[in-house]
Amino acid sequence: MIPTIEWQENYVRMVDQRKLPRKVEWVTCRGYKDVIRAIQNMVIRGAPAIGVAAAMGMALGARSIRVKDPQAFIKRLQDIGRRMRDARPTAVNLRWAVERMLSLAKEYADRPAQEIKERLQEESQRILNEDIESNRTMGRNGAALVPQGAVILTHCNAGALATGGYGTALGVIRAAHERHKDIRVIADETRPWLQGLRLTAYELMADGIPVSVIADNAAGSLMRQKKIDLIITGADRIAANGDVANKIGTYQVAVLARTHKIPFYVAAPVSTIDPTLPNGDQIPVEERDPREIHTLGQTQLGPPQVIALNPAFDITPSKYVSAIITEKGVIRPPYRRAIRALF
Amino acid sequence: MIPTIEWQENYVRMVDQRKLPRKVEWVTCRGYKDVIRAIQNMVIRGAPAIGVAAAMGMALGARSIRVKDPQAFIKRLQDIGRRMRDARPTAVNLRWAVERMLSLAKEYADRPAQEIKERLQEESQRILNEDIESNRTMGRNGAALVPQGAVILTHCNAGALATGGYGTALGVIRAAHERHKDIRVIADETRPWLQGLRLTAYELMADGIPVSVIADNAAGSLMRQKKIDLIITGADRIAANGDVANKIGTYQVAVLARTHKIPFYVAAPVSTIDPTLPNGDQIPVEERDPREIHTLGQTQLGPPQVIALNPAFDITPSKYVSAIITEKGVIRPPYRRAIRALF
């Protein structure tokens, strides 16, 4: 697979996920503002991937700080952190990564600025490496839940491109495939951004994992026809009670799974869990530009001046979630207790 | 509104619904084969509208028959009818219209061919006029179910463009609006063809009825947030037990409506009911070209060689249907008895 994001000599580069799979183009970020813009414009997306991007953005930001005084340095880095954290509201990994970078900087506050800058860059690389490692562990943990010959529905893209590499939901799918489970995947195309059609299908085809794409509208009908055995999605934030914020459409897939008695699993690293929020209704849901619905590239699809509502995420109450697959193990209801035990 | 279909001097013209709302272009059908092609390619769509198109196509077909012998004439017309009926498999209005035209021809079999041809043309116009009239009656019947200030979700386009004019689901919405019920409409964009975004939004905006478009993925989340009061869709075929075939995605909207205790209504003329089928699982569901999913115009959206499944319809079991609104009244469960009483 193409690396989602990587540190180069003195800049960060990301593959432009808006253009995949038609074009493999790289976006170069030389400063933290470039990273914020890339996150906001969805050059890079997926909660763990934007966590990594934020960390690298913080490292880039630190390099641009000219003051030598430790307190002033930290204060400036905190300013950058605030802006980075606000790039998008829903995925908690963004905040998590910023806080981890800030606390490392504070730890080294008495050292020369140059050293802090180097430590921060190393730390951002460590966050990337850890993310890949935890995806692999998650994959191992989750593969046990996948029966031989299963047909797995997934929504959006929770793959290598949504993470440092390997993937959360697609990590579980990859691990099941590597264990010769003879699985097949059905990918919701996932409007409006079509991450399922553009990214999930692309990743799985590259790995030789059988995949078919459907319009999001067909998921329920396939479940009714018993053509889906289980569902795995990623998450953008998980509250302390196990409620899951994830790509718009996840909620209805989960409700349909319940109606049809199909297991609905969420795969996410512990960094996606936000133990500060008692339940999902406190998770901020980003409302994005309506043009994502009614235009495609330069093409206006609907009538001029049409009004569109474009929530980017929805909340799935934990009662619909059969299990949450993390790198620290598979947790099951009651989630509040299980999540407390993880921290 | 633009007329969906109309008989001109010696041809039939239809507005090209694949191009709306960006362009208003007309497709001219000079023979029955042009009509079959227009139905297959979705120049015209919507069960009642393709019923009208089939009737006009039969009239065009009759005009092309050169034999004078009545038996040979009828036989030739039956051949045309078979091909017309097979243009698309799911909407029963197609078969209904063909049979109505054939039985009229048989009634006049002892008259000169020229007279049969004229009668058939008149009959096709009568089918169009009756369809508009029954939509208006359906609207009146259905408007009573719409509370003041209601927010109504609809799926696909069951409007003037899907019928002779006025619409089935949108007919009820229009009638509620005309009665100053202060309604608002949420239109599912309805992938893959985007009939909701392209056609429903366009029709409602032209009539000054407030409408917002959403990705199909957002319907469940809006229901959970209590932002939808009722749902109205059209139908392509209704079995004798009230099971409904309609645009792919209807089934999951109906399941979600049930989960959220929201009424789910279907508006359809009696010609959409197929009393010969005991239940919905006998309704043939058309599988369309996968390119409808993974390309948009000239643009390939997904990876090359991606596999897509593209069922055009799904079956909603009658247990999810709160009521069926017809021109002969609103029927409620148990549907088998209510439907028998209609015929």
Interface residues (C-beta under 8 A of the other chain):
Chain A: P21 R22 I186 E189 T190 R191 P192 L194 L197 R198 A201 Y202 M205 V211 S212 V213 I214 A215 D216 N217 A218 A219 G220 S221 L222 R224 K247 I248 G249 Y251 Q252 V255 L256 T259 I293 H294 L296 G297 T299 Q300 L301 G302 P303 Q305 V306 I307 A308 L309 N310 P311 D314 I315
Chain B: P21 R22 I186 E189 T190 R191 P192 L194 L197 R198 A201 Y202 M205 V211 S212 V213 I214 A215 D216 N217 A218 A219 G220 S221 L222 R224 K247 I248 G249 Y251 Q252 V255 L256 T259 I293 H294 L296 G297 T299 Q300 L301 G302 P303 Q305 V306 I307 A308 L309 N310 P311 D314 I315
